[in-house]
Amino acid sequence: MFSRILIANRGEIAVRIIRAARELDIETVAVHSTADADSLHVKMADRAICIGPPPAGESYLNIPRIISAAEVANVDAIHPGYGFLAENAHFAEVCRSCNIEFIGPSVEAMGALGDKVKCRKLALEHKVPTSPGSKGKIESEEQAIKLARQIGYPVMIKAAAGGGGRGMRVAHNDISLSSGLANAMNEAQGAFGDATVYIEKYIEHARHVEVQIIGDQHGNVLHLFERDCTMQRRHQKLIEESPCPVLDEEGRDEICRAAVRLAKAAGYHSAGTVEFLMSQEGEFYLMEVNTRLQVEHPVTESITGLDLVKLQLRVAAGEKLPLTQRQVQSRGHAIEVRINAEDPDNRFAPSPGRIDHLQLPGGPGVRIDTHCHSGYRVPPNYDSMIGKLIVHQPTRSEAIATMQRALSEFQIEPIRTTIPLHAQLMRNADFRESNIHIHFVEKLLGGSGNP
């Protein structure tokens, strides 16, 4: 096992990793920008090193500065968390070339699964369901139009290196396909440095269902069941839950086995998530693979009783997974909501600033993951998520009731947050009946996703 690790991230995920490492008797080194000097992860780590000014490009995305900090602190490994450099194969390669273990999958597996075109090809080879679409990248507008007419409109244009909804467009005819193709390629080039796009059939009124996997370096891969992440706005998840309320045991077994099959085909180890779209008829299609820990991993931890970050650390150190698939059990129902520093009543405008009053909910079945504290100043430089509220109860209806109670206790002042929105969604009859799809929130709030 590692004796000391560096956490190349910030916020609540850095706090989460510190807690897991401490329980394994691993020393932790936090890196931070000047904007995060007062963050909880900086206070909790055994050592903290400032790596630059607030802009992420000069701090959390600056590979030379992170590697320098790791070498100065003499760490054995680097945990990238999620976001920033977590799925950057070059960063993983640099870490390992410096004899610092990257706590994540191999560079080869990241390449095979992180690029959506390569991942789609691998999935087709191993009979993992994929929606009709291009077998490789789109080379021209003419090719795109010909393919779209073959599979039928509407179609989705997707960036091969994309994520978070960037480089994605829905086209309903030739004209919108032509304009959407150019816009998606430009956006993908700007966001990811790669303009490669592909096309697939657009599944209307779909649900977003993903499977948590964990693999070791000895060829073992387990699934830890599925999560339903259908409640989202502009491709950003708001509410995640497990188990999926509309999936039967046969469908659950099928989707989980497909995820494991794909991971094994890629020689995958570490934590990862295989994401699917599920049609109204219950058919599912591969969407993408996230080769990292997910924001919503506490949902899986709640229903399985497993610590995903500890498992990640153990397999990165070369240990075998300590359990078999039969030993992985799902119990009860878990729901997570993301608490963002945004104002839902003002077009979800960011709401950075000092937190003068913070009251966290508690009680049976309630968990809070956050890096905030009274007096903390939320910086305007990063993602607006400032915490996650997770509940776990025997049934979904009980979990919703506990979530409603916990949200009513949660106070963050004077900044604005998405807590009132989540309270509204928990009361919504269609959500309570799970009569939802990935555009449900946007339609509820208005076509743009704003109130």
N, C-alpha and C positions, 0 to 999 in steps of 0.2 A: 504494500500500500504506500501511497505517496506520503511524504513527511510535510511538504509545503506546496500549496498551489496558489496561483494568481488568478483572480477573477477579472476577466476582460469585459466587464459590463458594469451596470449601475442599477440603482433603484431596487425594487422589490425582489427581482431575481437574484441580484447579488447578495441580498440578505438571506434569501432562501438557500443559496449555495453555502454561505458561511455557516448556517445552522447545521446543515447536513455534514459538512466537513468537520465541524467541532465535535459532533457525536462520533465521528470516526477517528478522532484524535489527530486531525490534520490541521496544521497551521495555515492561516489564510492571509493573503496579501491583496488589498483592495487598490485599484487604480481609480483616479477620479479627475474630472476637470475642475477648474476653479469654481465653476457654478455649483458643483456638487460637494464642496468641502464640508458642508453641514449635514449631508445625507446620512441616514442611519447605517448604511453599509460601511461607510468610512469610519464611523464610531465603533462598529462591532468587530471589524477585522483586527487581526493581530498586528498588522502593519498597513499603512496607507501611503501611497505614492501619487503625487500630482503629476499628470502627464500632459497638461496643456490647458489652453483657454476653452471657453464653452463650446465653440463649434465642433461638432462630432468629427469632422475631417481633420481637426488639429488635436484630437484627443482619443476618443473611443474608436475611431476608424484609422488611427495613425499606427500602422503596424510597427515601424521602427521604434517608436516611443514605447509601445507595449512590450516589445521584445527586450528593449533596454531595461525597462523596469523589472522584467522577469529575471534578467541576468544579474542585475544589481541585488535583487532579493534572493537569488539563488534558489529558485523554485524548481520542482520536479515536473510540474504540469500546469497547463492553462485551461481554465473552464471558460468557454465563450458565452455561456448563458443562451439567450435568444436575441435575434436582431443583431445589429452592428455586424460583427465579423463571424457570427455563429455558423453561417453556411458558406463561408469564403474558403474555397479549397486552397487558394494560394497562401492564406494565413496558416492553415493547418500544415501545409508543406513547409513553410518557414519555421514554424514551431518545432517540428520534428527534425528539420535539418540542423537546428540549434540544440538538439538533444533535450528538448522540452516536449513532453507528451501533450498532444492536443486531445482534450477530453471530448471526443466525438468520433464519428466514423472515419474510415480510411479515405484518403484523397480519391482513390478509384471509385469507391462507393458513392461519394459525394458527387463525382462527375457523372456517374451512371444514373443517379436518381434526381440530382438537383437540376439538371438540364431536362426540361419537360419533353423535348423531342426525343432525346435518348431514352428517357424513362418510358415514354409511350411505346417505343420500339421494343424495349425489354419486356414490358407488360404484355404486348401482343405475342411475343415468343413464349411466354409462360402462362398463357390463357388467363390473364387477369383482365376482367371486363373493361373495355375502353369504348367511348362513344365513337360513332362513325366520324372519320376525319382524315386529315393528311397523315401519311406515313412518315414524312420528314418535314423539313422546313419549307415554307412557301418562297419560291424563287421569283414569282412575278404576279402581277395583277391578273393576267389572263389565266394563269394556273389556278389562282384563288377563285375566280368567278366560275370556271369550269367545274371545280370540285364542289363549290357551294351549290351549284345547280344539280349536281349528281346526288348529294346527300340531302338536299332540300333546306330551304331557309326556315327559320333563322339559324345563323351560325355564330360561333364565338371565335374571335381572333384572340390569340394568346401569345404573350412573349415567352420564349423558351426559358429565359432566365428570370422570369417575372415573379412577382409576389405582391400581396397587399392590394390587388386590384389594378396595379400599374401595368400598362401595356396590354390592357384587355378592352375589347370592344364587341358589342353585339351588332350584327348586321342582318337586316330583314329583306334586303334586295341588293341588286348589283351596284346601285349608286352608293348606298350606305356602306357596302363592302369596300368599294374603291377608296372612299374617304377614310373609313375606319382603319383600313390596312395601313395607309400612309401615317395616320395619327398614332396608331399602336406601335409602329416601327420607330417613329421619332421619339415617342415616350420611352420605349424600351431602351433605345440607345442612350438617352439622357439619364435614365435611372440606373441601368445595369451595365452600360458600356457594350451592349450586345443587341443588335436590331433584329435578331432572328425571331420569327413568329411562325405559328402554325395555326391550323383551323380545325375545329371540331363542331359537331352538331350541338346546338344550344338546347339544353334540357329545360323547358319551361316549368315553372312551379316546382322546382326541385328542392330537395332537402340536402343539407350538407352534413354528411356522416363520416367521421374519421376514426381510424383504428390506431391505438397506441401500441407500438412494438418496442421490444428491447432485445438486443442481441449481444452475445459475447464473442471473444476472439477464437472460440473453439468450435464455431459452426452452429451454435444453438441460438434460435430465435423464438421468442414467445410473443404472443399478443396479450394485451391486458384489457381486452374488450374495446368497445366503441364509445365515442362521444357524439352527441348531436349538437352541432354548432350552427343550426339554421338561423337563429335569431342574430342578424347582423345588419349593419348599415354601411352602404358603400364598400362592401367587401371586407369590412372590419367587424370582427365578432363582438357581440355585446353580451350574450348569454350562452353558456355551454352547460350541457347536462349529460348524465349517463345513469342508466342505459337509455338508448334512443327509444322514446315512448311508442313508436309505431313499428318497431322491428320485432319480428317473431324469432323464435329460437333457430329455425332453419335459416332464415336470412342472416341472423347474427353469425352463425357458424360459417356460412358461405363467405361473408365479407371479411371476417377475421382470418380465415384460411387463405384467402386471396392476398391479403396484406402480408402475411408471413411468407407466402410463396414468392412474392416480389422481393422482399427483403433478403431472403436466402439467395435468390438469383443474383443479387448485387453483392453478395458477400458482406452483408451489413452487420456492423456491431455498434453498440451504443443505443441511446434512446432515439426514437424517430416516430413520425406519424405519417400514415398513408391515408390520404384524403380522397373521398368519393362524393359524387353527386348521386342522389337517389331519386328516381322518378316517382310520380304519383302511383304508378303500377308496382312499385317495389323493386324495380331493376336498378342496379347500381353501376356506376362507371367511374373509372379512375380519373381523378382530377390532378393531383400532384403528390409529391412526397416531400415532407419537411425533414431534413436531415439534422435535426437538433431537438432539444427540449422545447415543448410548447408552453405558451402562456397558461393554457388550461390544464396543465398536468395535475394540479391538485384535485380535479374532478376524478381522475383515475385513481389517484392515491386514496381518495375517500372511499371508493367502492371496493378496492382490492386490499386496502390496508398495507400496501407496499410503498416504500420510500423510493421514488424514481431517481432522485438525485444521488442517493447513496448507491443504488444499483449502477448508475452511470459511472460513478467514481470507481466502483469495484471492477467493472468490466474493462474500464480504461487502464486499470492497473494490471490487467491480465487474468483476473479471477474468472472462474466459471460462474454462470448464473446459479444461484443457490436453490432453485426450485424448478419443477417441471411444469408443463402446461396444465396438467390435471390438478396441480396444487394451486393454480391461480383461480380464485373464486370471486364472484361479484356479489356484493351484498348491499341491499338498499338502493337509494336514489340520491344522487348528488347534483347540485346546481351551483354554478359560479356566475357571478356578474362582475364585469370590469368597471371599476370606479375611475372615471376620467375627469380631469380638471377642464371641463368644457361646460358651456352654458346651453342646455337644450332649448331654452326659450329665446336664444339669440343666434339661431342658425349654427349651433354647436361651436361657437367661437371659443378659442382657447381662453382659459381663465387662470393664468399663472399668478403668483403672488404669495405673500406670507400667510401661513395658517396660524391664526391666533387661538383657535379652539378646536380641539379634536377629541371626540368621544367615540370610542370603538364599541361595537356591539359584542355580546358574548352569550354565554349560556350553552346548553347542550346542543351539539351538532353544528356549532358555528366556528368558522376559522377565518382569520384575517391575514392576508399577506400584503405588507406595505413597508415602505421605507420612510414614511412620513412621521412626524411628531409635532407637538405643539411648538410653534416658533420656527418650524421649517419653512423655507421659502421655495415654492415650486418654480423651477426655472422655465423660461419660455423656449428653451433651445432643443427640447427633446420630445419624444412621444408623450401625449397627455395623460397616459394611464398612471395613476398614483396609488393604486391598490386593487386588490381582488377580495371579494366576499364570497366565501364558499360555505354551503350548508350540506349536511348529510343526515337523512332520516330514512326510516324503513320504507316509506312509499313516496311517490312523486307529490301527491297532494299534501302530505305532511312536510315535505321539503319546501314546497311553495309557501306554506303557512309560516314555516320558520324563517324563510327568506323575507317575507313581508314584515315579520316582527323585527328581524335584524336590521332591515333597511330603515325602519321607523326609529331605531335607536341610534343609527349612524349619523353623527353630526360633524361636519367639516365647515368651518367658518373663518373668514368671510368669503373665500373663493367659491365659485359656483362649480357644481359637479353633476354627474349623470345619475345621482341617487334618485331624484324625483322621477326621472324617466323609467328607471328600473321598477320603482314602486308602481308606476302606471302600467307597465307591461305585465307585472305579476297579477294585476287585477283583470287583465284583458281576457275575455271569455274564450277567444280563439286560441290564445297561448295556453290557457289552462286545459283546453281540450286537445292541445297539440295539433290544431288545424292550421298549420303554418307552412311557409316556404321561404326561400332565401331573400325574397323581396318583400316579405310581409311587413317588416318595420318601416321600410321606405314608403309603402303604400298607406300604412297607418298614419304616418306623419306627414305625408304629402309626397308627390313624385320625386322630389329632390332629396328626400330623407330628412327634411326640415319640418318643424311644426307649422 
